[in-house]
Amino acid sequence: MRDSAKKIAEYKAKLFVVSTDDEKKAKEFAESLGNAYPILADPERKAAKLFGVDGFLGFAKRVTFIFDNSGKLVEVDRKVKLGSHGEDLLNKLKQLQISKRDE
């Protein structure tokens, strides 16, 4: 995902990661990635529960939600593959015809 962050930024899309870790751990993780995108801390798991991704033993399920420019949820990927997630997301943005920033 980190390697695809610049290409994803070409789209009129915002990339956020929500972690059930506390703020300190989320910040450390973001820094380890070079802050390619923000990592939001959700230690009380409110967002995880709201989006239905609260998992076993305090770990959230890895799920990607894609919203269009009007804020409408247009895609949910519940089968995130860590090794190809960035490229998979880029392909999905193209398939959904999400606009690029220069268009």
Biotite code that builds the C-alpha atoms (Angstrom):
import biotite.structure as struc

atoms = struc.array([
    struc.Atom([0.000, 0.000, 0.000], chain_id="A", res_id=1, res_name="MET", atom_name="CA", element="C"),
    struc.Atom([2.816, 2.392, 0.875], chain_id="A", res_id=2, res_name="ARG", atom_name="CA", element="C"),
    struc.Atom([4.326, 1.940, -2.593], chain_id="A", res_id=3, res_name="ASP", atom_name="CA", element="C"),
    struc.Atom([1.024, 2.860, -4.266], chain_id="A", res_id=4, res_name="SER", atom_name="CA", element="C"),
    struc.Atom([0.236, 5.901, -2.097], chain_id="A", res_id=5, res_name="ALA", atom_name="CA", element="C"),
    struc.Atom([1.607, 8.422, -4.630], chain_id="A", res_id=6, res_name="LYS", atom_name="CA", element="C"),
    struc.Atom([-0.391, 6.897, -7.486], chain_id="A", res_id=7, res_name="LYS", atom_name="CA", element="C"),
    struc.Atom([-3.523, 6.804, -5.343], chain_id="A", res_id=8, res_name="ILE", atom_name="CA", element="C"),
    struc.Atom([-2.956, 10.494, -4.522], chain_id="A", res_id=9, res_name="ALA", atom_name="CA", element="C"),
    struc.Atom([-3.380, 11.251, -8.252], chain_id="A", res_id=10, res_name="GLU", atom_name="CA", element="C"),
    struc.Atom([-7.073, 10.455, -7.832], chain_id="A", res_id=11, res_name="TYR", atom_name="CA", element="C"),
    struc.Atom([-9.696, 12.609, -6.192], chain_id="A", res_id=12, res_name="LYS", atom_name="CA", element="C"),
    struc.Atom([-9.520, 10.194, -3.323], chain_id="A", res_id=13, res_name="ALA", atom_name="CA", element="C"),
    struc.Atom([-8.392, 10.414, 0.266], chain_id="A", res_id=14, res_name="LYS", atom_name="CA", element="C"),
    struc.Atom([-6.733, 7.469, 1.885], chain_id="A", res_id=15, res_name="LEU", atom_name="CA", element="C"),
    struc.Atom([-7.132, 6.880, 5.608], chain_id="A", res_id=16, res_name="PHE", atom_name="CA", element="C"),
    struc.Atom([-6.271, 3.881, 7.693], chain_id="A", res_id=17, res_name="VAL", atom_name="CA", element="C"),
    struc.Atom([-8.113, 3.289, 10.942], chain_id="A", res_id=18, res_name="VAL", atom_name="CA", element="C"),
    struc.Atom([-6.238, 1.280, 13.539], chain_id="A", res_id=19, res_name="SER", atom_name="CA", element="C"),
    struc.Atom([-7.588, -0.082, 16.797], chain_id="A", res_id=20, res_name="THR", atom_name="CA", element="C"),
    struc.Atom([-4.216, 0.709, 18.358], chain_id="A", res_id=21, res_name="ASP", atom_name="CA", element="C"),
    struc.Atom([-3.833, 3.687, 20.673], chain_id="A", res_id=22, res_name="ASP", atom_name="CA", element="C"),
    struc.Atom([-2.664, 7.046, 19.349], chain_id="A", res_id=23, res_name="GLU", atom_name="CA", element="C"),
    struc.Atom([1.011, 6.452, 20.216], chain_id="A", res_id=24, res_name="LYS", atom_name="CA", element="C"),
    struc.Atom([1.185, 3.125, 18.354], chain_id="A", res_id=25, res_name="LYS", atom_name="CA", element="C"),
    struc.Atom([-0.768, 4.528, 15.380], chain_id="A", res_id=26, res_name="ALA", atom_name="CA", element="C"),
    struc.Atom([1.635, 7.484, 15.184], chain_id="A", res_id=27, res_name="LYS", atom_name="CA", element="C"),
    struc.Atom([4.671, 5.184, 15.346], chain_id="A", res_id=28, res_name="GLU", atom_name="CA", element="C"),
    struc.Atom([3.207, 3.021, 12.579], chain_id="A", res_id=29, res_name="PHE", atom_name="CA", element="C"),
    struc.Atom([2.477, 6.085, 10.404], chain_id="A", res_id=30, res_name="ALA", atom_name="CA", element="C"),
    struc.Atom([6.038, 7.306, 10.905], chain_id="A", res_id=31, res_name="GLU", atom_name="CA", element="C"),
    struc.Atom([7.427, 3.876, 9.977], chain_id="A", res_id=32, res_name="SER", atom_name="CA", element="C"),
    struc.Atom([5.597, 4.210, 6.651], chain_id="A", res_id=33, res_name="LEU", atom_name="CA", element="C"),
    struc.Atom([7.003, 7.682, 6.048], chain_id="A", res_id=34, res_name="GLY", atom_name="CA", element="C"),
    struc.Atom([3.559, 9.164, 6.748], chain_id="A", res_id=35, res_name="ASN", atom_name="CA", element="C"),
    struc.Atom([2.384, 8.262, 3.243], chain_id="A", res_id=36, res_name="ALA", atom_name="CA", element="C"),
    struc.Atom([-1.176, 8.522, 4.557], chain_id="A", res_id=37, res_name="TYR", atom_name="CA", element="C"),
    struc.Atom([-2.786, 9.253, 7.928], chain_id="A", res_id=38, res_name="PRO", atom_name="CA", element="C"),
    struc.Atom([-3.426, 6.487, 10.399], chain_id="A", res_id=39, res_name="ILE", atom_name="CA", element="C"),
    struc.Atom([-6.336, 7.265, 12.697], chain_id="A", res_id=40, res_name="LEU", atom_name="CA", element="C"),
    struc.Atom([-6.374, 5.761, 16.179], chain_id="A", res_id=41, res_name="ALA", atom_name="CA", element="C"),
    struc.Atom([-9.578, 4.013, 17.264], chain_id="A", res_id=42, res_name="ASP", atom_name="CA", element="C"),
    struc.Atom([-8.589, 2.340, 20.559], chain_id="A", res_id=43, res_name="PRO", atom_name="CA", element="C"),
    struc.Atom([-12.190, 2.256, 21.779], chain_id="A", res_id=44, res_name="GLU", atom_name="CA", element="C"),
    struc.Atom([-13.100, 0.587, 18.456], chain_id="A", res_id=45, res_name="ARG", atom_name="CA", element="C"),
    struc.Atom([-16.037, 2.916, 17.831], chain_id="A", res_id=46, res_name="LYS", atom_name="CA", element="C"),
    struc.Atom([-15.321, 3.251, 14.103], chain_id="A", res_id=47, res_name="ALA", atom_name="CA", element="C"),
    struc.Atom([-14.564, -0.462, 13.808], chain_id="A", res_id=48, res_name="ALA", atom_name="CA", element="C"),
    struc.Atom([-17.944, -1.283, 15.328], chain_id="A", res_id=49, res_name="LYS", atom_name="CA", element="C"),
    struc.Atom([-19.746, 1.365, 13.266], chain_id="A", res_id=50, res_name="LEU", atom_name="CA", element="C"),
    struc.Atom([-18.343, -0.057, 10.016], chain_id="A", res_id=51, res_name="PHE", atom_name="CA", element="C"),
    struc.Atom([-18.857, -3.669, 11.092], chain_id="A", res_id=52, res_name="GLY", atom_name="CA", element="C"),
    struc.Atom([-15.177, -4.609, 11.040], chain_id="A", res_id=53, res_name="VAL", atom_name="CA", element="C"),
    struc.Atom([-14.573, -5.155, 14.755], chain_id="A", res_id=54, res_name="ASP", atom_name="CA", element="C"),
    struc.Atom([-12.809, -8.466, 14.947], chain_id="A", res_id=55, res_name="GLY", atom_name="CA", element="C"),
    struc.Atom([-11.616, -11.067, 17.371], chain_id="A", res_id=56, res_name="PHE", atom_name="CA", element="C"),
    struc.Atom([-9.285, -10.177, 20.283], chain_id="A", res_id=57, res_name="LEU", atom_name="CA", element="C"),
    struc.Atom([-9.394, -6.447, 19.569], chain_id="A", res_id=58, res_name="GLY", atom_name="CA", element="C"),
    struc.Atom([-8.116, -6.672, 16.016], chain_id="A", res_id=59, res_name="PHE", atom_name="CA", element="C"),
    struc.Atom([-10.153, -5.035, 13.285], chain_id="A", res_id=60, res_name="ALA", atom_name="CA", element="C"),
    struc.Atom([-10.777, -6.923, 10.064], chain_id="A", res_id=61, res_name="LYS", atom_name="CA", element="C"),
    struc.Atom([-8.903, -5.520, 7.062], chain_id="A", res_id=62, res_name="ARG", atom_name="CA", element="C"),
    struc.Atom([-11.580, -3.988, 4.884], chain_id="A", res_id=63, res_name="VAL", atom_name="CA", element="C"),
    struc.Atom([-11.443, -1.170, 2.333], chain_id="A", res_id=64, res_name="THR", atom_name="CA", element="C"),
    struc.Atom([-14.391, 1.173, 1.866], chain_id="A", res_id=65, res_name="PHE", atom_name="CA", element="C"),
    struc.Atom([-14.486, 3.357, -1.242], chain_id="A", res_id=66, res_name="ILE", atom_name="CA", element="C"),
    struc.Atom([-16.719, 6.406, -1.334], chain_id="A", res_id=67, res_name="PHE", atom_name="CA", element="C"),
    struc.Atom([-17.328, 8.460, -4.460], chain_id="A", res_id=68, res_name="ASP", atom_name="CA", element="C"),
    struc.Atom([-16.846, 12.225, -4.617], chain_id="A", res_id=69, res_name="ASN", atom_name="CA", element="C"),
    struc.Atom([-20.358, 12.814, -3.296], chain_id="A", res_id=70, res_name="SER", atom_name="CA", element="C"),
    struc.Atom([-19.652, 10.690, -0.223], chain_id="A", res_id=71, res_name="GLY", atom_name="CA", element="C"),
    struc.Atom([-21.706, 7.695, -1.379], chain_id="A", res_id=72, res_name="LYS", atom_name="CA", element="C"),
    struc.Atom([-20.304, 4.273, -0.495], chain_id="A", res_id=73, res_name="LEU", atom_name="CA", element="C"),
    struc.Atom([-19.657, 2.589, -3.852], chain_id="A", res_id=74, res_name="VAL", atom_name="CA", element="C"),
    struc.Atom([-17.450, -0.393, -3.013], chain_id="A", res_id=75, res_name="GLU", atom_name="CA", element="C"),
    struc.Atom([-16.471, -2.588, -0.079], chain_id="A", res_id=76, res_name="VAL", atom_name="CA", element="C"),
    struc.Atom([-13.482, -4.900, -0.372], chain_id="A", res_id=77, res_name="ASP", atom_name="CA", element="C"),
    struc.Atom([-13.629, -7.510, 2.380], chain_id="A", res_id=78, res_name="ARG", atom_name="CA", element="C"),
    struc.Atom([-10.874, -9.644, 0.823], chain_id="A", res_id=79, res_name="LYS", atom_name="CA", element="C"),
    struc.Atom([-7.871, -7.348, 1.222], chain_id="A", res_id=80, res_name="VAL", atom_name="CA", element="C"),
    struc.Atom([-4.641, -8.980, 0.067], chain_id="A", res_id=81, res_name="LYS", atom_name="CA", element="C"),
    struc.Atom([-1.707, -7.340, 1.824], chain_id="A", res_id=82, res_name="LEU", atom_name="CA", element="C"),
    struc.Atom([0.814, -7.988, -0.936], chain_id="A", res_id=83, res_name="GLY", atom_name="CA", element="C"),
    struc.Atom([-1.272, -6.459, -3.719], chain_id="A", res_id=84, res_name="SER", atom_name="CA", element="C"),
    struc.Atom([-3.661, -4.136, -1.898], chain_id="A", res_id=85, res_name="HIS", atom_name="CA", element="C"),
    struc.Atom([-2.247, -0.904, -3.328], chain_id="A", res_id=86, res_name="GLY", atom_name="CA", element="C"),
    struc.Atom([-2.429, -2.134, -6.916], chain_id="A", res_id=87, res_name="GLU", atom_name="CA", element="C"),
    struc.Atom([-5.839, -3.695, -6.268], chain_id="A", res_id=88, res_name="ASP", atom_name="CA", element="C"),
    struc.Atom([-7.092, -0.348, -4.972], chain_id="A", res_id=89, res_name="LEU", atom_name="CA", element="C"),
    struc.Atom([-5.696, 1.520, -7.983], chain_id="A", res_id=90, res_name="LEU", atom_name="CA", element="C"),
    struc.Atom([-7.456, -0.918, -10.320], chain_id="A", res_id=91, res_name="ASN", atom_name="CA", element="C"),
    struc.Atom([-10.703, -0.472, -8.405], chain_id="A", res_id=92, res_name="LYS", atom_name="CA", element="C"),
    struc.Atom([-10.462, 3.345, -8.590], chain_id="A", res_id=93, res_name="LEU", atom_name="CA", element="C"),
    struc.Atom([-10.028, 3.057, -12.368], chain_id="A", res_id=94, res_name="LYS", atom_name="CA", element="C"),
    struc.Atom([-12.891, 0.560, -12.662], chain_id="A", res_id=95, res_name="GLN", atom_name="CA", element="C"),
    struc.Atom([-15.203, 2.819, -10.619], chain_id="A", res_id=96, res_name="LEU", atom_name="CA", element="C"),
    struc.Atom([-14.163, 5.782, -12.797], chain_id="A", res_id=97, res_name="GLN", atom_name="CA", element="C"),
    struc.Atom([-13.081, 7.872, -9.825], chain_id="A", res_id=98, res_name="ILE", atom_name="CA", element="C"),
    struc.Atom([-11.754, 11.133, -11.278], chain_id="A", res_id=99, res_name="SER", atom_name="CA", element="C"),
    struc.Atom([-8.106, 12.070, -11.244], chain_id="A", res_id=100, res_name="LYS", atom_name="CA", element="C"),
    struc.Atom([-7.090, 15.372, -9.647], chain_id="A", res_id=101, res_name="ARG", atom_name="CA", element="C"),
    struc.Atom([-5.973, 16.952, -12.933], chain_id="A", res_id=102, res_name="ASP", atom_name="CA", element="C"),
    struc.Atom([-9.264, 16.224, -14.723], chain_id="A", res_id=103, res_name="GLU", atom_name="CA", element="C"),
])
